[in-house]
């Protein structure tokens, strides 16, 4: 009588996987697990975890606010060091240490994308740092105040910039200040293609300068820009000139970092929402 037993399947040894496949897997587990666990599995994995291309993209959303052995700043600096100048994309979230931006700038001249969000105190440091990112193509700022002088720095030292997001909800500063920001964008970033100004309090004066000077602009996000009036010629200019246009009352469902708790004035009533927690 022939045997009916099921042949035992050969067990896979994960340590025998090609190094590029292993690197692809490790890249998906996040910075914390790589630094605190994966690199300790074996010599081969540690070698992969120390390989600079593993650190071309750093996302601090991967780092918990509490619970890691190293502080968020220490962990980010360690990841930047491991990139050995090959870092091209970094997201810095929920930090109070403005010196971290300079740390990145001094070691990451190849950076293409920089995103900062949530209580990141930058002040004049952003101008100093941006001078060291000549290849920057995308700059995203969420809930961070930027000045017209800093925008002038971006225009001068980041000639490759194509995407600029300055999203800050709530009310802060005068209409004049917001118009200054819009005018600075129009005058200093004529090559911009994608622009987000969610929550900006500029008037038609500032918007017109952007439209009249940024002739390559394809995407314009004006959600919660409630001080502009698009009923007349300016609205027609937007519709004709902009390929992808979001209007002041359009939904904020895809706004990444924060959601306002229902409040009359949107003052300090925010809680953190991780856009990668899906």
PLY file of the C-alpha trace (Angstrom):
ply
format ascii 1.0
element vertex 278
property float x
property float y
property float z
element edge 277
property int vertex1
property int vertex2
end_header
0.00 0.00 0.00
1.54 3.32 -1.07
2.35 5.82 1.65
-0.22 8.58 2.14
1.97 10.75 4.31
2.46 14.31 3.16
6.08 15.05 2.35
7.61 17.48 4.80
8.13 20.88 3.26
11.61 22.26 3.40
11.84 25.08 5.92
13.03 28.41 4.59
16.13 29.86 6.20
15.64 33.62 6.16
19.36 34.14 6.66
20.02 32.58 3.24
18.01 35.18 1.32
19.91 37.35 -1.16
21.11 40.55 0.50
18.99 42.82 -1.74
15.83 40.90 -0.80
16.74 41.08 2.89
17.38 44.82 2.59
13.97 45.28 0.97
12.29 43.44 3.85
14.21 45.28 6.54
13.36 48.64 5.00
9.71 47.92 5.72
10.02 47.26 9.44
10.98 50.79 10.41
13.95 52.59 11.87
13.42 51.54 15.48
13.26 47.80 14.75
16.32 48.01 12.55
18.45 49.79 15.14
17.18 47.98 18.22
16.48 44.48 16.91
17.17 43.45 13.31
20.83 44.44 13.20
21.48 42.19 16.21
20.18 39.01 14.55
23.40 38.04 12.79
26.54 39.42 11.18
25.00 39.41 7.69
21.98 41.42 8.80
24.14 43.87 10.73
26.21 44.46 7.61
23.05 45.17 5.59
21.67 47.45 8.32
24.86 49.51 8.25
24.87 49.84 4.46
24.43 53.56 3.54
21.75 52.92 0.85
19.52 51.54 3.64
19.33 55.08 5.00
18.59 57.09 1.88
15.08 57.71 3.26
14.48 58.57 6.93
10.96 58.94 8.28
10.67 59.99 11.89
7.05 58.91 11.92
8.60 55.46 12.39
9.97 56.52 15.80
7.58 56.39 18.78
7.49 59.46 20.97
8.03 57.22 24.00
9.46 53.74 24.51
12.58 53.67 22.34
15.96 53.15 23.99
17.43 56.21 22.28
15.77 59.63 22.08
14.14 60.59 18.79
16.91 63.12 18.11
19.67 60.60 18.86
18.05 57.98 16.67
17.64 60.40 13.78
21.24 61.57 14.06
22.40 57.95 14.11
20.41 57.22 10.93
21.83 60.33 9.22
25.36 59.21 10.14
24.74 55.78 8.65
23.59 57.32 5.36
27.15 58.68 4.86
25.90 61.57 2.74
23.48 59.50 0.64
20.30 60.76 2.36
17.80 62.04 -0.21
14.50 62.15 1.73
13.81 62.98 5.37
10.66 63.62 7.38
11.15 65.30 10.76
8.06 65.32 12.96
7.13 66.45 16.44
10.51 67.70 17.62
11.64 70.74 19.54
15.35 70.44 18.69
16.05 72.91 15.90
19.73 71.97 15.90
18.76 68.65 14.32
18.06 70.44 11.04
21.60 71.79 10.98
22.93 68.34 11.81
21.12 66.97 8.74
22.22 69.86 6.54
25.90 69.46 7.41
25.82 65.79 6.37
23.24 65.59 3.56
24.10 67.74 0.56
22.27 65.26 -1.74
18.89 65.84 -0.06
15.97 66.04 -2.51
12.98 66.10 -0.15
12.56 67.70 3.28
9.37 67.54 5.31
8.97 69.09 8.75
5.88 69.17 10.92
4.52 69.95 14.33
6.18 72.29 16.79
9.54 72.25 15.07
11.19 75.46 16.23
13.37 76.66 13.39
13.69 80.44 13.36
16.80 81.60 11.51
18.22 78.09 11.47
16.11 77.11 8.46
17.86 79.74 6.33
21.27 78.45 7.37
20.25 74.86 6.69
18.56 75.49 3.34
21.73 77.08 2.01
23.21 73.56 2.14
20.49 71.81 0.10
21.24 72.82 -3.51
19.47 69.75 -4.94
16.27 70.12 -2.91
13.18 69.49 -5.03
10.44 69.31 -2.40
9.99 71.30 0.81
6.93 70.56 2.97
6.14 72.50 6.14
3.15 71.66 8.35
2.20 73.83 11.33
5.48 75.71 11.02
5.87 79.45 10.56
8.13 80.63 7.77
9.14 84.20 6.95
9.50 85.97 3.63
13.26 86.15 4.26
13.41 82.36 4.54
11.44 82.01 1.30
13.98 84.31 -0.34
16.69 81.93 0.89
14.83 78.99 -0.65
14.62 80.81 -3.98
18.30 81.66 -3.97
19.85 78.41 -2.72
17.35 75.73 -3.85
17.05 76.30 -7.62
15.71 72.77 -8.23
12.64 73.23 -6.00
9.43 72.10 -7.69
7.09 71.38 -4.74
6.47 73.78 -1.86
3.94 73.22 0.93
3.37 75.79 3.64
0.33 74.52 5.49
-0.58 76.11 8.80
-4.14 76.05 10.03
-5.62 78.36 12.63
-5.07 82.08 12.92
-1.68 83.69 13.40
-0.48 87.09 12.31
-2.01 89.82 10.14
-3.34 89.68 6.59
-0.35 91.83 5.60
2.07 89.17 6.83
0.31 86.43 4.86
0.32 88.58 1.73
4.05 89.12 2.24
4.54 85.35 2.28
2.49 84.91 -0.91
4.31 87.75 -2.67
7.67 86.29 -1.61
6.65 82.94 -3.14
5.66 84.60 -6.41
8.80 86.70 -6.62
11.33 84.08 -5.53
9.95 80.71 -6.71
8.93 81.28 -10.34
9.76 77.68 -11.29
7.49 76.08 -8.72
5.06 73.46 -10.05
3.15 72.31 -6.98
2.10 74.70 -4.23
0.04 74.10 -1.09
-1.03 77.03 1.08
-3.66 75.45 3.32
-4.88 77.89 5.96
-3.10 80.91 4.45
-4.86 84.23 5.15
-3.58 86.02 2.05
-5.98 88.17 0.05
-6.35 88.44 -3.72
-3.28 90.68 -3.73
-0.97 87.86 -2.70
-2.64 85.22 -4.87
-2.40 87.39 -7.96
1.36 87.81 -7.52
1.72 84.02 -7.37
-0.36 83.47 -10.50
1.34 86.27 -12.44
4.86 85.03 -11.68
4.66 81.24 -11.30
3.92 80.33 -14.91
4.82 76.66 -14.49
2.39 76.12 -11.62
0.26 73.00 -12.19
-1.13 72.24 -8.73
-2.47 74.87 -6.31
-4.11 74.02 -2.98
-6.09 76.90 -1.48
-8.08 75.01 1.13
-9.06 77.18 4.10
-7.76 80.30 2.32
-10.92 82.15 3.29
-9.71 85.67 2.58
-9.51 85.29 -1.19
-12.43 85.95 -3.55
-12.51 83.73 -6.64
-15.82 84.91 -8.02
-14.35 87.34 -10.55
-11.39 87.49 -12.91
-9.00 85.94 -10.40
-11.14 82.83 -10.21
-11.17 82.59 -13.99
-7.39 82.98 -14.07
-7.03 80.13 -11.55
-9.28 77.84 -13.56
-7.48 78.61 -16.80
-3.92 78.52 -15.49
-4.01 75.75 -12.86
-4.45 72.12 -13.87
-5.25 70.79 -10.40
-6.96 73.37 -8.17
-8.35 72.89 -4.65
-10.70 75.58 -3.41
-11.07 77.12 0.08
-14.07 75.00 1.07
-12.81 71.68 -0.32
-12.49 68.78 2.12
-9.42 68.45 4.34
-9.84 64.71 4.65
-6.36 63.99 3.30
-4.58 66.63 5.41
-1.87 64.53 7.04
-0.65 65.53 10.46
-3.42 67.13 12.45
-7.15 67.40 12.65
-8.80 70.24 14.51
-11.13 69.39 17.34
-14.32 71.34 16.72
-13.63 74.82 18.01
-14.78 78.26 17.07
-11.28 79.65 16.58
-9.08 76.56 16.02
-6.67 77.77 18.71
-4.38 75.08 20.13
-7.06 72.44 19.81
-5.15 69.81 17.89
-4.07 66.27 18.46
-1.44 64.24 16.68
-2.56 61.89 13.93
0.05 59.69 12.30
-0.68 59.59 8.54
1.20 56.32 8.27
-0.94 54.55 10.87
-3.12 52.66 8.42
0 1
1 2
2 3
3 4
4 5
5 6
6 7
7 8
8 9
9 10
10 11
11 12
12 13
13 14
14 15
15 16
16 17
17 18
18 19
19 20
20 21
21 22
22 23
23 24
24 25
25 26
26 27
27 28
28 29
29 30
30 31
31 32
32 33
33 34
34 35
35 36
36 37
37 38
38 39
39 40
40 41
41 42
42 43
43 44
44 45
45 46
46 47
47 48
48 49
49 50
50 51
51 52
52 53
53 54
54 55
55 56
56 57
57 58
58 59
59 60
60 61
61 62
62 63
63 64
64 65
65 66
66 67
67 68
68 69
69 70
70 71
71 72
72 73
73 74
74 75
75 76
76 77
77 78
78 79
79 80
80 81
81 82
82 83
83 84
84 85
85 86
86 87
87 88
88 89
89 90
90 91
91 92
92 93
93 94
94 95
95 96
96 97
97 98
98 99
99 100
100 101
101 102
102 103
103 104
104 105
105 106
106 107
107 108
108 109
109 110
110 111
111 112
112 113
113 114
114 115
115 116
116 117
117 118
118 119
119 120
120 121
121 122
122 123
123 124
124 125
125 126
126 127
127 128
128 129
129 130
130 131
131 132
132 133
133 134
134 135
135 136
136 137
137 138
138 139
139 140
140 141
141 142
142 143
143 144
144 145
145 146
146 147
147 148
148 149
149 150
150 151
151 152
152 153
153 154
154 155
155 156
156 157
157 158
158 159
159 160
160 161
161 162
162 163
163 164
164 165
165 166
166 167
167 168
168 169
169 170
170 171
171 172
172 173
173 174
174 175
175 176
176 177
177 178
178 179
179 180
180 181
181 182
182 183
183 184
184 185
185 186
186 187
187 188
188 189
189 190
190 191
191 192
192 193
193 194
194 195
195 196
196 197
197 198
198 199
199 200
200 201
201 202
202 203
203 204
204 205
205 206
206 207
207 208
208 209
209 210
210 211
211 212
212 213
213 214
214 215
215 216
216 217
217 218
218 219
219 220
220 221
221 222
222 223
223 224
224 225
225 226
226 227
227 228
228 229
229 230
230 231
231 232
232 233
233 234
234 235
235 236
236 237
237 238
238 239
239 240
240 241
241 242
242 243
243 244
244 245
245 246
246 247
247 248
248 249
249 250
250 251
251 252
252 253
253 254
254 255
255 256
256 257
257 258
258 259
259 260
260 261
261 262
262 263
263 264
264 265
265 266
266 267
267 268
268 269
269 270
270 271
271 272
272 273
273 274
274 275
275 276
276 277
